[in-house]
Amino acid sequence: MALTVEERAPAKTNLFLEVLGKRPDGFHALDTVFVELSLADALRLEPAAGGELTLRVEGAPELAGESDNLVLRAARALRERAGDPTLGARIELHKRIPIGGGLGGGSSDAAAALRGLDRLWGLGR
């Protein structure tokens, strides 16, 4: 039986955000307080043979066929870091967090994909 992994990708909102200045690496130092919301996207991941990585998105037709989605970028980076080009997955993303709403949906989806792929591929044994 094929293993299926499900992950929740919660939205978040900032209660407070202050930009403290620029760091030597070019990024900004921040002071922030944020909270997780009950609103969440859902990911379902299944193994795929031969290094195939696919993403199907429900609830956000504008993301369909987007090969540079953060979920796929995270998956490719993890596979490269694992050093095994045969690792593959079929990923279903059920979008509930509004795109561009400032609720962190894209990065939460990418983080959930990394957690799910770690479990699916048995990397953190």
Backbone as XML, in Angstrom:
<?xml version="1.0"?>
<chain id="A" units="angstrom">
  <residue number="1" name="MET">
    <atom name="N" x="0.845" y="-1.176" z="0.000"/>
    <atom name="CA" x="0.000" y="0.000" z="0.000"/>
    <atom name="C" x="0.892" y="1.241" z="0.000"/>
  </residue>
  <residue number="2" name="ALA">
    <atom name="N" x="0.564" y="2.201" z="-0.840"/>
    <atom name="CA" x="1.351" y="3.433" z="-0.935"/>
    <atom name="C" x="1.071" y="4.327" z="0.267"/>
  </residue>
  <residue number="3" name="LEU">
    <atom name="N" x="2.126" y="4.900" z="0.769"/>
    <atom name="CA" x="2.030" y="5.823" z="1.888"/>
    <atom name="C" x="1.453" y="7.151" z="1.404"/>
  </residue>
  <residue number="4" name="THR">
    <atom name="N" x="0.522" y="7.693" z="2.165"/>
    <atom name="CA" x="-0.011" y="9.026" z="1.900"/>
    <atom name="C" x="0.231" y="9.872" z="3.136"/>
  </residue>
  <residue number="5" name="VAL">
    <atom name="N" x="0.722" y="11.080" z="2.922"/>
    <atom name="CA" x="1.006" y="12.001" z="4.019"/>
    <atom name="C" x="0.126" y="13.230" z="3.846"/>
  </residue>
  <residue number="6" name="GLU">
    <atom name="N" x="-0.472" y="13.674" z="4.939"/>
    <atom name="CA" x="-1.270" y="14.900" z="4.912"/>
    <atom name="C" x="-0.671" y="15.908" z="5.879"/>
  </residue>
  <residue number="7" name="GLU">
    <atom name="N" x="-0.640" y="17.158" z="5.458"/>
    <atom name="CA" x="-0.083" y="18.237" z="6.273"/>
    <atom name="C" x="-1.017" y="19.436" z="6.234"/>
  </residue>
  <residue number="8" name="ARG">
    <atom name="N" x="-1.077" y="20.133" z="7.342"/>
    <atom name="CA" x="-1.840" y="21.379" z="7.469"/>
    <atom name="C" x="-0.867" y="22.541" z="7.329"/>
  </residue>
  <residue number="9" name="ALA">
    <atom name="N" x="-1.269" y="23.578" z="6.598"/>
    <atom name="CA" x="-0.436" y="24.766" z="6.388"/>
    <atom name="C" x="-1.223" y="25.990" z="6.868"/>
  </residue>
  <residue number="10" name="PRO">
    <atom name="N" x="-1.047" y="26.365" z="8.138"/>
    <atom name="CA" x="-1.875" y="27.430" z="8.707"/>
    <atom name="C" x="-1.493" y="28.832" z="8.226"/>
  </residue>
  <residue number="11" name="ALA">
    <atom name="N" x="-2.505" y="29.694" z="8.169"/>
    <atom name="CA" x="-2.274" y="31.118" z="7.911"/>
    <atom name="C" x="-1.764" y="31.755" z="9.202"/>
  </residue>
  <residue number="12" name="LYS">
    <atom name="N" x="-1.175" y="32.946" z="9.061"/>
    <atom name="CA" x="-0.729" y="33.706" z="10.229"/>
    <atom name="C" x="-0.992" y="35.177" z="9.970"/>
  </residue>
  <residue number="13" name="THR">
    <atom name="N" x="-1.057" y="35.917" z="11.051"/>
    <atom name="CA" x="-1.184" y="37.365" z="10.925"/>
    <atom name="C" x="-0.234" y="38.030" z="11.905"/>
  </residue>
  <residue number="14" name="ASN">
    <atom name="N" x="0.298" y="39.157" z="11.492"/>
    <atom name="CA" x="1.203" y="39.926" z="12.348"/>
    <atom name="C" x="0.387" y="40.854" z="13.239"/>
  </residue>
  <residue number="15" name="LEU">
    <atom name="N" x="0.625" y="40.761" z="14.547"/>
    <atom name="CA" x="0.003" y="41.689" z="15.480"/>
    <atom name="C" x="0.849" y="42.948" z="15.621"/>
  </residue>
  <residue number="16" name="PHE">
    <atom name="N" x="2.145" y="42.776" z="15.380"/>
    <atom name="CA" x="3.093" y="43.883" z="15.510"/>
    <atom name="C" x="4.270" y="43.593" z="14.596"/>
  </residue>
  <residue number="17" name="LEU">
    <atom name="N" x="4.747" y="44.617" z="13.901"/>
    <atom name="CA" x="5.916" y="44.461" z="13.043"/>
    <atom name="C" x="6.669" y="45.783" z="12.988"/>
  </residue>
  <residue number="18" name="GLU">
    <atom name="N" x="7.938" y="45.729" z="13.362"/>
    <atom name="CA" x="8.793" y="46.908" z="13.289"/>
    <atom name="C" x="10.082" y="46.529" z="12.563"/>
  </residue>
  <residue number="19" name="VAL">
    <atom name="N" x="10.431" y="47.312" z="11.551"/>
    <atom name="CA" x="11.697" y="47.123" z="10.847"/>
    <atom name="C" x="12.761" y="47.871" z="11.638"/>
  </residue>
  <residue number="20" name="LEU">
    <atom name="N" x="13.770" y="47.132" z="12.130"/>
    <atom name="CA" x="14.786" y="47.712" z="13.010"/>
    <atom name="C" x="15.987" y="48.265" z="12.261"/>
  </residue>
  <residue number="21" name="GLY">
    <atom name="N" x="16.161" y="47.874" z="11.032"/>
    <atom name="CA" x="17.304" y="48.337" z="10.248"/>
    <atom name="C" x="17.809" y="47.232" z="9.348"/>
  </residue>
  <residue number="22" name="LYS">
    <atom name="N" x="18.802" y="47.576" z="8.558"/>
    <atom name="CA" x="19.364" y="46.620" z="7.605"/>
    <atom name="C" x="20.544" y="45.885" z="8.237"/>
  </residue>
  <residue number="23" name="ARG">
    <atom name="N" x="20.581" y="44.577" z="8.032"/>
    <atom name="CA" x="21.678" y="43.752" z="8.531"/>
    <atom name="C" x="22.809" y="43.742" z="7.510"/>
  </residue>
  <residue number="24" name="PRO">
    <atom name="N" x="24.009" y="43.297" z="7.912"/>
    <atom name="CA" x="25.135" y="43.230" z="6.970"/>
    <atom name="C" x="24.876" y="42.329" z="5.758"/>
  </residue>
  <residue number="25" name="ASP">
    <atom name="N" x="23.978" y="41.329" z="5.906"/>
    <atom name="CA" x="23.689" y="40.423" z="4.786"/>
    <atom name="C" x="22.658" y="40.999" z="3.814"/>
  </residue>
  <residue number="26" name="GLY">
    <atom name="N" x="22.201" y="42.224" z="4.066"/>
    <atom name="CA" x="21.255" y="42.875" z="3.171"/>
    <atom name="C" x="19.796" y="42.702" z="3.559"/>
  </residue>
  <residue number="27" name="PHE">
    <atom name="N" x="19.501" y="41.759" z="4.456"/>
    <atom name="CA" x="18.136" y="41.577" z="4.926"/>
    <atom name="C" x="17.852" y="42.565" z="6.055"/>
  </residue>
  <residue number="28" name="HIS">
    <atom name="N" x="16.580" y="42.724" z="6.390"/>
    <atom name="CA" x="16.201" y="43.641" z="7.459"/>
    <atom name="C" x="16.017" y="42.896" z="8.777"/>
  </residue>
  <residue number="29" name="ALA">
    <atom name="N" x="16.475" y="43.508" z="9.850"/>
    <atom name="CA" x="16.211" y="42.995" z="11.192"/>
    <atom name="C" x="14.788" y="43.406" z="11.562"/>
  </residue>
  <residue number="30" name="LEU">
    <atom name="N" x="14.034" y="42.465" z="12.122"/>
    <atom name="CA" x="12.634" y="42.710" z="12.449"/>
    <atom name="C" x="12.349" y="42.396" z="13.900"/>
  </residue>
  <residue number="31" name="ASP">
    <atom name="N" x="11.384" y="43.103" z="14.437"/>
    <atom name="CA" x="10.785" y="42.756" z="15.717"/>
    <atom name="C" x="9.314" y="42.521" z="15.399"/>
  </residue>
  <residue number="32" name="THR">
    <atom name="N" x="8.825" y="41.325" z="15.684"/>
    <atom name="CA" x="7.459" y="41.001" z="15.275"/>
    <atom name="C" x="6.782" y="40.072" z="16.274"/>
  </residue>
  <residue number="33" name="VAL">
    <atom name="N" x="5.484" y="40.149" z="16.294"/>
    <atom name="CA" x="4.645" y="39.209" z="17.034"/>
    <atom name="C" x="3.571" y="38.759" z="16.052"/>
  </residue>
  <residue number="34" name="PHE">
    <atom name="N" x="3.488" y="37.447" z="15.839"/>
    <atom name="CA" x="2.441" y="36.955" z="14.948"/>
    <atom name="C" x="1.759" y="35.761" z="15.582"/>
  </residue>
  <residue number="35" name="VAL">
    <atom name="N" x="0.544" y="35.493" z="15.119"/>
    <atom name="CA" x="-0.239" y="34.375" z="15.643"/>
    <atom name="C" x="-0.721" y="33.501" z="14.493"/>
  </residue>
  <residue number="36" name="GLU">
    <atom name="N" x="-0.809" y="32.216" z="14.789"/>
    <atom name="CA" x="-1.357" y="31.251" z="13.837"/>
    <atom name="C" x="-2.875" y="31.375" z="13.845"/>
  </residue>
  <residue number="37" name="LEU">
    <atom name="N" x="-3.463" y="31.311" z="12.663"/>
    <atom name="CA" x="-4.914" y="31.374" z="12.529"/>
    <atom name="C" x="-5.488" y="29.979" z="12.298"/>
  </residue>
  <residue number="38" name="SER">
    <atom name="N" x="-6.785" y="29.828" z="12.509"/>
    <atom name="CA" x="-7.414" y="28.527" z="12.253"/>
    <atom name="C" x="-7.554" y="28.264" z="10.753"/>
  </residue>
  <residue number="39" name="LEU">
    <atom name="N" x="-7.570" y="29.312" z="9.948"/>
    <atom name="CA" x="-7.621" y="29.172" z="8.493"/>
    <atom name="C" x="-6.345" y="28.483" z="8.015"/>
  </residue>
  <residue number="40" name="ALA">
    <atom name="N" x="-6.492" y="27.460" z="7.178"/>
    <atom name="CA" x="-5.303" y="26.714" z="6.739"/>
    <atom name="C" x="-5.530" y="26.084" z="5.372"/>
  </residue>
  <residue number="41" name="ASP">
    <atom name="N" x="-4.429" y="25.962" z="4.630"/>
    <atom name="CA" x="-4.409" y="25.150" z="3.420"/>
    <atom name="C" x="-4.124" y="23.712" z="3.844"/>
  </residue>
  <residue number="42" name="ALA">
    <atom name="N" x="-4.368" y="22.769" z="2.955"/>
    <atom name="CA" x="-4.096" y="21.361" z="3.240"/>
    <atom name="C" x="-3.287" y="20.771" z="2.093"/>
  </residue>
  <residue number="43" name="LEU">
    <atom name="N" x="-2.294" y="19.967" z="2.446"/>
    <atom name="CA" x="-1.478" y="19.283" z="1.446"/>
    <atom name="C" x="-1.617" y="17.783" z="1.633"/>
  </residue>
  <residue number="44" name="ARG">
    <atom name="N" x="-1.670" y="17.085" z="0.515"/>
    <atom name="CA" x="-1.682" y="15.619" z="0.497"/>
    <atom name="C" x="-0.543" y="15.201" z="-0.415"/>
  </residue>
  <residue number="45" name="LEU">
    <atom name="N" x="0.335" y="14.339" z="0.083"/>
    <atom name="CA" x="1.523" y="13.935" z="-0.664"/>
    <atom name="C" x="1.555" y="12.417" z="-0.797"/>
  </residue>
  <residue number="46" name="GLU">
    <atom name="N" x="1.860" y="11.952" z="-2.003"/>
    <atom name="CA" x="1.998" y="10.523" z="-2.280"/>
    <atom name="C" x="3.292" y="10.303" z="-3.041"/>
  </residue>
  <residue number="47" name="PRO">
    <atom name="N" x="3.905" y="9.130" z="-2.890"/>
    <atom name="CA" x="5.146" y="8.866" z="-3.622"/>
    <atom name="C" x="4.901" y="8.782" z="-5.126"/>
  </residue>
  <residue number="48" name="ALA">
    <atom name="N" x="5.906" y="9.167" z="-5.893"/>
    <atom name="CA" x="5.877" y="9.051" z="-7.355"/>
    <atom name="C" x="7.219" y="8.484" z="-7.793"/>
  </residue>
  <residue number="49" name="ALA">
    <atom name="N" x="7.183" y="7.657" z="-8.801"/>
    <atom name="CA" x="8.395" y="6.978" z="-9.272"/>
    <atom name="C" x="9.259" y="7.888" z="-10.134"/>
  </residue>
  <residue number="50" name="GLY">
    <atom name="N" x="10.533" y="7.552" z="-10.179"/>
    <atom name="CA" x="11.455" y="8.171" z="-11.123"/>
    <atom name="C" x="11.737" y="9.639" z="-10.920"/>
  </residue>
  <residue number="51" name="GLY">
    <atom name="N" x="11.575" y="10.131" z="-9.714"/>
    <atom name="CA" x="11.892" y="11.523" z="-9.448"/>
    <atom name="C" x="10.836" y="12.511" z="-9.912"/>
  </residue>
  <residue number="52" name="GLU">
    <atom name="N" x="9.659" y="12.020" z="-10.263"/>
    <atom name="CA" x="8.584" y="12.901" z="-10.726"/>
    <atom name="C" x="8.077" y="13.761" z="-9.565"/>
  </residue>
  <residue number="53" name="LEU">
    <atom name="N" x="8.002" y="15.069" z="-9.779"/>
    <atom name="CA" x="7.417" y="15.995" z="-8.806"/>
    <atom name="C" x="6.288" y="16.749" z="-9.499"/>
  </residue>
  <residue number="54" name="THR">
    <atom name="N" x="5.059" y="16.534" z="-9.028"/>
    <atom name="CA" x="3.920" y="17.226" z="-9.620"/>
    <atom name="C" x="3.122" y="17.915" z="-8.530"/>
  </residue>
  <residue number="55" name="LEU">
    <atom name="N" x="2.472" y="19.001" z="-8.908"/>
    <atom name="CA" x="1.625" y="19.757" z="-7.987"/>
    <atom name="C" x="0.287" y="20.005" z="-8.656"/>
  </residue>
  <residue number="56" name="ARG">
    <atom name="N" x="-0.763" y="19.621" z="-7.951"/>
    <atom name="CA" x="-2.128" y="19.914" z="-8.394"/>
    <atom name="C" x="-2.738" y="20.834" z="-7.349"/>
  </residue>
  <residue number="57" name="VAL">
    <atom name="N" x="-3.324" y="21.937" z="-7.795"/>
    <atom name="CA" x="-3.875" y="22.931" z="-6.874"/>
    <atom name="C" x="-5.383" y="23.008" z="-7.043"/>
  </residue>
  <residue number="58" name="GLU">
    <atom name="N" x="-6.102" y="22.919" z="-5.923"/>
    <atom name="CA" x="-7.551" y="23.111" z="-5.915"/>
    <atom name="C" x="-7.852" y="24.379" z="-5.127"/>
  </residue>
  <residue number="59" name="GLY">
    <atom name="N" x="-8.788" y="25.175" z="-5.629"/>
    <atom name="CA" x="-9.186" y="26.378" z="-4.914"/>
    <atom name="C" x="-8.439" y="27.629" z="-5.329"/>
  </residue>
  <residue number="60" name="ALA">
    <atom name="N" x="-7.526" y="27.503" z="-6.282"/>
    <atom name="CA" x="-6.775" y="28.663" z="-6.780"/>
    <atom name="C" x="-6.368" y="28.397" z="-8.221"/>
  </residue>
  <residue number="61" name="PRO">
    <atom name="N" x="-7.302" y="28.545" z="-9.159"/>
    <atom name="CA" x="-7.001" y="28.224" z="-10.555"/>
    <atom name="C" x="-5.817" y="29.007" z="-11.118"/>
  </residue>
  <residue number="62" name="GLU">
    <atom name="N" x="-5.542" y="30.189" z="-10.564"/>
    <atom name="CA" x="-4.421" y="30.988" z="-11.065"/>
    <atom name="C" x="-3.065" y="30.343" z="-10.780"/>
  </residue>
  <residue number="63" name="LEU">
    <atom name="N" x="-3.020" y="29.366" z="-9.878"/>
    <atom name="CA" x="-1.766" y="28.667" z="-9.581"/>
    <atom name="C" x="-1.579" y="27.408" z="-10.417"/>
  </residue>
  <residue number="64" name="ALA">
    <atom name="N" x="-2.598" y="26.984" z="-11.123"/>
    <atom name="CA" x="-2.508" y="25.755" z="-11.916"/>
    <atom name="C" x="-1.410" y="25.878" z="-12.965"/>
  </residue>
  <residue number="65" name="GLY">
    <atom name="N" x="-0.572" y="24.889" z="-13.025"/>
    <atom name="CA" x="0.498" y="24.850" z="-14.016"/>
    <atom name="C" x="1.680" y="25.751" z="-13.712"/>
  </residue>
  <residue number="66" name="GLU">
    <atom name="N" x="1.686" y="26.378" z="-12.546"/>
    <atom name="CA" x="2.784" y="27.267" z="-12.169"/>
    <atom name="C" x="3.969" y="26.428" z="-11.702"/>
  </residue>
  <residue number="67" name="SER">
    <atom name="N" x="5.013" y="26.365" z="-12.503"/>
    <atom name="CA" x="6.152" y="25.493" z="-12.186"/>
    <atom name="C" x="7.098" y="26.108" z="-11.163"/>
  </residue>
  <residue number="68" name="ASP">
    <atom name="N" x="6.926" y="27.396" z="-10.858"/>
    <atom name="CA" x="7.815" y="28.067" z="-9.914"/>
    <atom name="C" x="7.137" y="28.288" z="-8.564"/>
  </residue>
  <residue number="69" name="ASN">
    <atom name="N" x="6.064" y="27.554" z="-8.303"/>
    <atom name="CA" x="5.357" y="27.644" z="-7.038"/>
    <atom name="C" x="6.310" y="27.321" z="-5.889"/>
  </residue>
  <residue number="70" name="LEU">
    <atom name="N" x="6.135" y="27.985" z="-4.749"/>
    <atom name="CA" x="7.017" y="27.763" z="-3.596"/>
    <atom name="C" x="7.021" y="26.308" z="-3.135"/>
  </residue>
  <residue number="71" name="VAL">
    <atom name="N" x="5.891" y="25.619" z="-3.266"/>
    <atom name="CA" x="5.831" y="24.207" z="-2.874"/>
    <atom name="C" x="6.789" y="23.384" z="-3.733"/>
  </residue>
  <residue number="72" name="LEU">
    <atom name="N" x="6.750" y="23.573" z="-5.046"/>
    <atom name="CA" x="7.652" y="22.818" z="-5.930"/>
    <atom name="C" x="9.108" y="23.239" z="-5.738"/>
  </residue>
  <residue number="73" name="ARG">
    <atom name="N" x="9.352" y="24.514" z="-5.520"/>
    <atom name="CA" x="10.726" y="24.966" z="-5.279"/>
    <atom name="C" x="11.284" y="24.325" z="-4.008"/>
  </residue>
  <residue number="74" name="ALA">
    <atom name="N" x="10.462" y="24.258" z="-2.958"/>
    <atom name="CA" x="10.900" y="23.624" z="-1.712"/>
    <atom name="C" x="11.154" y="22.137" z="-1.926"/>
  </residue>
  <residue number="75" name="ALA">
    <atom name="N" x="10.268" y="21.472" z="-2.671"/>
    <atom name="CA" x="10.425" y="20.038" z="-2.936"/>
    <atom name="C" x="11.709" y="19.754" z="-3.708"/>
  </residue>
  <residue number="76" name="ARG">
    <atom name="N" x="11.977" y="20.561" z="-4.723"/>
    <atom name="CA" x="13.208" y="20.367" z="-5.505"/>
    <atom name="C" x="14.454" y="20.597" z="-4.649"/>
  </residue>
  <residue number="77" name="ALA">
    <atom name="N" x="14.408" y="21.617" z="-3.814"/>
    <atom name="CA" x="15.560" y="21.919" z="-2.953"/>
    <atom name="C" x="15.808" y="20.789" z="-1.956"/>
  </residue>
  <residue number="78" name="LEU">
    <atom name="N" x="14.742" y="20.228" z="-1.369"/>
    <atom name="CA" x="14.902" y="19.133" z="-0.416"/>
    <atom name="C" x="15.444" y="17.889" z="-1.107"/>
  </residue>
  <residue number="79" name="ARG">
    <atom name="N" x="14.924" y="17.583" z="-2.282"/>
    <atom name="CA" x="15.413" y="16.418" z="-3.028"/>
    <atom name="C" x="16.895" y="16.583" z="-3.366"/>
  </residue>
  <residue number="80" name="GLU">
    <atom name="N" x="17.287" y="17.783" z="-3.785"/>
    <atom name="CA" x="18.697" y="18.036" z="-4.097"/>
    <atom name="C" x="19.557" y="17.887" z="-2.846"/>
  </residue>
  <residue number="81" name="ARG">
    <atom name="N" x="19.076" y="18.415" z="-1.732"/>
    <atom name="CA" x="19.821" y="18.315" z="-0.466"/>
    <atom name="C" x="19.947" y="16.854" z="-0.026"/>
  </residue>
  <residue number="82" name="ALA">
    <atom name="N" x="18.905" y="16.059" z="-0.292"/>
    <atom name="CA" x="18.930" y="14.636" z="0.068"/>
    <atom name="C" x="19.885" y="13.856" z="-0.825"/>
  </residue>
  <residue number="83" name="GLY">
    <atom name="N" x="20.206" y="14.407" z="-1.996"/>
    <atom name="CA" x="21.158" y="13.762" z="-2.892"/>
    <atom name="C" x="20.612" y="12.556" z="-3.630"/>
  </residue>
  <residue number="84" name="ASP">
    <atom name="N" x="19.286" y="12.484" z="-3.774"/>
    <atom name="CA" x="18.677" y="11.339" z="-4.454"/>
    <atom name="C" x="17.686" y="11.830" z="-5.508"/>
  </residue>
  <residue number="85" name="PRO">
    <atom name="N" x="18.110" y="11.919" z="-6.769"/>
    <atom name="CA" x="17.231" y="12.436" z="-7.818"/>
    <atom name="C" x="16.040" y="11.533" z="-8.136"/>
  </residue>
  <residue number="86" name="THR">
    <atom name="N" x="16.001" y="10.315" z="-7.574"/>
    <atom name="CA" x="14.872" y="9.420" z="-7.838"/>
    <atom name="C" x="13.694" y="9.689" z="-6.902"/>
  </residue>
  <residue number="87" name="LEU">
    <atom name="N" x="13.879" y="10.512" z="-5.868"/>
    <atom name="CA" x="12.779" y="10.831" z="-4.958"/>
    <atom name="C" x="11.728" y="11.641" z="-5.715"/>
  </residue>
  <residue number="88" name="GLY">
    <atom name="N" x="10.486" y="11.185" z="-5.635"/>
    <atom name="CA" x="9.405" y="11.868" z="-6.333"/>
    <atom name="C" x="8.156" y="11.928" z="-5.482"/>
  </residue>
  <residue number="89" name="ALA">
    <atom name="N" x="7.241" y="12.816" z="-5.867"/>
    <atom name="CA" x="5.985" y="12.955" z="-5.123"/>
    <atom name="C" x="4.928" y="13.606" z="-5.997"/>
  </residue>
  <residue number="90" name="ARG">
    <atom name="N" x="3.701" y="13.172" z="-5.755"/>
    <atom name="CA" x="2.529" y="13.855" z="-6.292"/>
    <atom name="C" x="1.944" y="14.646" z="-5.124"/>
  </residue>
  <residue number="91" name="ILE">
    <atom name="N" x="1.853" y="15.944" z="-5.303"/>
    <atom name="CA" x="1.400" y="16.824" z="-4.223"/>
    <atom name="C" x="0.089" y="17.477" z="-4.635"/>
  </residue>
  <residue number="92" name="GLU">
    <atom name="N" x="-0.894" y="17.388" z="-3.753"/>
    <atom name="CA" x="-2.168" y="18.091" z="-3.940"/>
    <atom name="C" x="-2.227" y="19.200" z="-2.903"/>
  </residue>
  <residue number="93" name="LEU">
    <atom name="N" x="-2.487" y="20.409" z="-3.356"/>
    <atom name="CA" x="-2.605" y="21.567" z="-2.473"/>
    <atom name="C" x="-4.036" y="22.078" z="-2.545"/>
  </residue>
  <residue number="94" name="HIS">
    <atom name="N" x="-4.711" y="22.072" z="-1.418"/>
    <atom name="CA" x="-6.078" y="22.581" z="-1.327"/>
    <atom name="C" x="-5.996" y="23.969" z="-0.700"/>
  </residue>
  <residue number="95" name="LYS">
    <atom name="N" x="-6.107" y="25.018" z="-1.539"/>
    <atom name="CA" x="-5.952" y="26.402" z="-1.095"/>
    <atom name="C" x="-7.219" y="26.914" z="-0.432"/>
  </residue>
  <residue number="96" name="ARG">
    <atom name="N" x="-7.041" y="27.436" z="0.767"/>
    <atom name="CA" x="-8.112" y="28.129" z="1.479"/>
    <atom name="C" x="-7.654" y="29.530" z="1.882"/>
  </residue>
  <residue number="97" name="ILE">
    <atom name="N" x="-6.334" y="29.697" z="2.039"/>
    <atom name="CA" x="-5.773" y="31.000" z="2.395"/>
    <atom name="C" x="-5.748" y="31.863" z="1.130"/>
  </residue>
  <residue number="98" name="PRO">
    <atom name="N" x="-6.317" y="33.067" z="1.177"/>
    <atom name="CA" x="-6.323" y="33.921" z="-0.020"/>
    <atom name="C" x="-4.910" y="34.252" z="-0.489"/>
  </residue>
  <residue number="99" name="ILE">
    <atom name="N" x="-4.696" y="34.173" z="-1.793"/>
    <atom name="CA" x="-3.395" y="34.494" z="-2.382"/>
    <atom name="C" x="-3.188" y="36.000" z="-2.308"/>
  </residue>
  <residue number="100" name="GLY">
    <atom name="N" x="-2.019" y="36.413" z="-1.852"/>
    <atom name="CA" x="-1.700" y="37.836" z="-1.770"/>
    <atom name="C" x="-2.402" y="38.557" z="-0.642"/>
  </residue>
  <residue number="101" name="GLY">
    <atom name="N" x="-2.965" y="37.824" z="0.297"/>
    <atom name="CA" x="-3.703" y="38.439" z="1.399"/>
    <atom name="C" x="-2.850" y="38.807" z="2.596"/>
  </residue>
  <residue number="102" name="GLY">
    <atom name="N" x="-1.539" y="38.570" z="2.503"/>
    <atom name="CA" x="-0.661" y="38.904" z="3.619"/>
    <atom name="C" x="-0.774" y="37.956" z="4.797"/>
  </residue>
  <residue number="103" name="LEU">
    <atom name="N" x="-1.267" y="36.752" z="4.545"/>
    <atom name="CA" x="-1.464" y="35.782" z="5.622"/>
    <atom name="C" x="-0.432" y="34.659" z="5.599"/>
  </residue>
  <residue number="104" name="GLY">
    <atom name="N" x="0.597" y="34.797" z="4.788"/>
    <atom name="CA" x="1.700" y="33.839" z="4.777"/>
    <atom name="C" x="1.383" y="32.498" z="4.157"/>
  </residue>
  <residue number="105" name="GLY">
    <atom name="N" x="0.398" y="32.439" z="3.290"/>
    <atom name="CA" x="-0.018" y="31.162" z="2.713"/>
    <atom name="C" x="1.057" y="30.447" z="1.918"/>
  </residue>
  <residue number="106" name="GLY">
    <atom name="N" x="1.764" y="31.165" z="1.065"/>
    <atom name="CA" x="2.787" y="30.534" z="0.224"/>
    <atom name="C" x="3.916" y="29.934" z="1.028"/>
  </residue>
  <residue number="107" name="SER">
    <atom name="N" x="4.424" y="30.682" z="2.003"/>
    <atom name="CA" x="5.526" y="30.142" z="2.805"/>
    <atom name="C" x="5.047" y="29.037" z="3.739"/>
  </residue>
  <residue number="108" name="SER">
    <atom name="N" x="3.821" y="29.138" z="4.228"/>
    <atom name="CA" x="3.278" y="28.066" z="5.057"/>
    <atom name="C" x="3.104" y="26.789" z="4.237"/>
  </residue>
  <residue number="109" name="ASP">
    <atom name="N" x="2.651" y="26.934" z="2.986"/>
    <atom name="CA" x="2.518" y="25.774" z="2.099"/>
    <atom name="C" x="3.877" y="25.120" z="1.850"/>
  </residue>
  <residue number="110" name="ALA">
    <atom name="N" x="4.907" y="25.935" z="1.613"/>
    <atom name="CA" x="6.253" y="25.398" z="1.369"/>
    <atom name="C" x="6.773" y="24.661" z="2.600"/>
  </residue>
  <residue number="111" name="ALA">
    <atom name="N" x="6.559" y="25.234" z="3.786"/>
    <atom name="CA" x="7.009" y="24.580" z="5.021"/>
    <atom name="C" x="6.271" y="23.258" z="5.240"/>
  </residue>
  <residue number="112" name="ALA">
    <atom name="N" x="4.970" y="23.248" z="4.975"/>
    <atom name="CA" x="4.194" y="22.010" z="5.119"/>
    <atom name="C" x="4.668" y="20.960" z="4.121"/>
  </residue>
  <residue number="113" name="ALA">
    <atom name="N" x="5.015" y="21.389" z="2.912"/>
    <atom name="CA" x="5.544" y="20.453" z="1.913"/>
    <atom name="C" x="6.855" y="19.845" z="2.397"/>
  </residue>
  <residue number="114" name="LEU">
    <atom name="N" x="7.731" y="20.654" z="2.979"/>
    <atom name="CA" x="9.003" y="20.128" z="3.501"/>
    <atom name="C" x="8.765" y="19.114" z="4.614"/>
  </residue>
  <residue number="115" name="ARG">
    <atom name="N" x="7.849" y="19.424" z="5.542"/>
    <atom name="CA" x="7.534" y="18.474" z="6.617"/>
    <atom name="C" x="6.987" y="17.168" z="6.044"/>
  </residue>
  <residue number="116" name="GLY">
    <atom name="N" x="6.044" y="17.299" z="5.106"/>
    <atom name="CA" x="5.423" y="16.117" z="4.518"/>
    <atom name="C" x="6.390" y="15.278" z="3.711"/>
  </residue>
  <residue number="117" name="LEU">
    <atom name="N" x="7.240" y="15.920" z="2.919"/>
    <atom name="CA" x="8.218" y="15.177" z="2.117"/>
    <atom name="C" x="9.261" y="14.507" z="2.995"/>
  </residue>
  <residue number="118" name="ASP">
    <atom name="N" x="9.632" y="15.141" z="4.089"/>
    <atom name="CA" x="10.562" y="14.516" z="5.031"/>
    <atom name="C" x="9.983" y="13.194" z="5.533"/>
  </residue>
  <residue number="119" name="ARG">
    <atom name="N" x="8.706" y="13.196" z="5.864"/>
    <atom name="CA" x="8.040" y="11.969" z="6.317"/>
    <atom name="C" x="7.874" y="10.976" z="5.177"/>
  </residue>
  <residue number="120" name="LEU">
    <atom name="N" x="7.415" y="11.466" z="4.020"/>
    <atom name="CA" x="7.153" y="10.599" z="2.868"/>
    <atom name="C" x="8.419" y="9.892" z="2.406"/>
  </residue>
  <residue number="121" name="TRP">
    <atom name="N" x="9.510" y="10.623" z="2.337"/>
    <atom name="CA" x="10.772" y="10.084" z="1.834"/>
    <atom name="C" x="11.629" y="9.461" z="2.929"/>
  </residue>
  <residue number="122" name="GLY">
    <atom name="N" x="11.192" y="9.520" z="4.181"/>
    <atom name="CA" x="11.938" y="8.914" z="5.279"/>
    <atom name="C" x="13.303" y="9.538" z="5.510"/>
  </residue>
  <residue number="123" name="LEU">
    <atom name="N" x="13.399" y="10.839" z="5.337"/>
    <atom name="CA" x="14.704" y="11.500" z="5.443"/>
    <atom name="C" x="15.155" y="11.711" z="6.882"/>
  </residue>
  <residue number="124" name="GLY">
    <atom name="N" x="14.226" y="11.898" z="7.793"/>
    <atom name="CA" x="14.592" y="12.211" z="9.175"/>
    <atom name="C" x="14.624" y="11.010" z="10.098"/>
  </residue>
  <residue number="125" name="ARG">
    <atom name="N" x="14.806" y="9.851" z="9.537"/>
    <atom name="CA" x="14.778" y="8.606" z="10.332"/>
    <atom name="C" x="15.660" y="8.671" z="11.518"/>
  </residue>
</chain>
